[in-house]
Amino acid sequence: MIRLATLLWALLVAASGYVMFQVKYQVVQLEDELAHVNRLIDGDREQIRVLDAEWSFLNQPARLAELAKRHLKLSPITPTQISRLDQLPWRSPTPPAAAASAAPPSAPSQPTAAPRSSLPGSSR
Amino acid sequence: MKPDDNPCRPRHFKPGPCTPEPQDGPAQLLLETSHTRLIITAVLFCLAFIVIGARLVEVAGFKGGETRLAHIAATERAEPARADIVDRNGVLLATTLEAPALFAVPKLIKDPERVAEQLASILPDIEESEVAAKLASDKSFVWIKRPLTPSQALEVNRLGLPGLQFQPVGRRVYPEGNLLSHVVGYVDVDGKGLAGMERGFDEILRDGQEPVELSVDARIQYILRDEIARAIAQFSAAGGLGVVMDVNTGEVVAMVSLPDFDPNQPVDADSDAARNQATLGVYEMGSTFKIFNTALALETRTATLASSYDATKPLQIGRYTIHDDHAQRRWLTVPEIFQYSSNIGSARMALAVGIDRQKDFLGRLGLLKTPNFELPELGAPLVPSPWREVNSMTIAFGHGISVSPLQMATAVSAVVNGGVLHPPTLIKRPAGYAPAGQQVLSTRTSEDLRRLLRLVVEHGTGKLANAPGYLVGGKTGTAEKVSDKRYDRHELFSSFIGVFPITAPRYVVMISINRPHGNKASAGFATGGWVAAPAVARVIERMAPLVGIQPVDEDSPEIRRSLMVDSLSPQGRKLAAN
């Protein structure tokens, strides 16, 4: 009986020792991995910082203005191009020709054009 | 083994009834000793197990394990980098990037002169003899150059010389270049702030991980800088400056001083370009000071909008004569004095108020002491002492007192926003934040002044500042600069302070051009109304859509009525329209 118990305990000790070392090596490995991942994160963070700086550099307003002038057929918005929704007249139930004549004198609408809808600029 | 023979057997294992009682003697003594030893060992083991058990419970049940993990995760960043600076929309203005820096261990270097020569061929901006001397010293560490560009680092590495080593260092980068040179400032090679916010906020930037958010808007800054640069070129001026301020919070939205510099390659701190004229420079502002003079007269009730003053002929006081630039040679009402920028009328208004009340009022507007501001470059105003009657009269039209443009913008904000003075700031206020200001004048005076400012742009000296639809109000100012102890008619400081939209002011836009020269387009004039006013109009036209201010119909009856100046005589109206 005693021999059996001793054997059992010895086995348990061996097993727990094995498991303990197993866990320990796992932990060491995980720590290495963690340090590695941390290094990667740091590298990525640094990359992001560089890219942020580059983004800001490439978005310098002076540079954008120059590029816009060169490649876009747009110019800065003028006050006359801005209008509000409530400044637009309601669509008139009368035919377009009659509506055009009823439009305010400031509107440079042509008789055939739908009233106001062809005005430059957009409502905001 | 028979249990009875075992001397180490504990006593409570009672021998069987048939075994004989142990006898006294050496055997008994041995038994006693081993018994004691056994108990001691058992207690020790028990204690050890209790400790292990307690630790087990702590690790498993409480937070014993996490601190260690957190510690491992945190070891990577030994020293935190200097915090970033961003604008109010999060645009990066200053950041820290890692760059290799070159250092040497002189003890390991055999032939300092040859090494210095090789290094000088790779790094153009180091002094060969200086480096040779450094390498010949018996120190164990000398910096050669920091930071290096990646290609320079590669070249140095390729030399394969012992004793030369690299270490990554933080390098401050300003991606926006010249745009905000005076606001952001710059740092030295050790990362210590030397100018601008880098210096003013040095400690916070050092400790903080969160970026510092400025109140500046990079887009508006660009617009302001662009227009000032254009005005400087157009009028062959020496320099210029500008401030855009939110009148309701005191936030500086843009601040420009030209000439400027690239903070990535900072210039000599004593040079003109390094000088922030908007905060460090103090100037005699000229007629823009009439805003305060008129507010003073209305606030103290020594004048109403209907009062009039004699401006028929130049005013003689002692050895000074006060002239008008746009002389009308008649009695002028208060609105007319403002509109034609009459020096004589303003001086008489100030006389009627008296020195003490004038001094007190300007003091309340913060014009007599150095303002409280985040930037370290702050100019102290030049205030007359003693403050005599003649000073009082010249101060009425902005001579004999020098203040910084920042103070000017702050004080004008207070005059137009309903009379509440907010200290100027470069730090972004959260949306909807309503700072507690100090009521320095009545809302009624503020309202009157708004009407008068609009009058100047509609009918007076500031017509060129009109940005249609945005209801600009403002005041021109042209100060003669002092050269050889007297005012020089050709050395001017021409300003315009604009406020928009004048019915419910949001922003003050101030532009001053230093030493402009008239040209054909301006009919030879170089005054504030010709030089600075158009620039302010363009700034307002370009920035209004960005800040969400919609143009209105300036001729609509409600706006006409709200801006009506009651006392304006029909005659004045006719003259003004000319």
Interface residues (C-beta under 8 A of the other chain):
Chain A: E31 L34 A35 N38 R39 I41 D42 E46 R49 V50 D52 A53 E54 W55 S56 F57 N59 Q60 P61 A62 A65 P76 I77 T78 P79 T80 I82 R84 R124
Chain B: I72 A73 T75 E76 R77 V91 L92 L93 T95 T96 L97 E98 V173 P175 E176 G177 L179 A218 R219 Q221 Y222 I223 D226 A467 P468 G469 Y470 E541 R542 A544 P545 Q550 P551
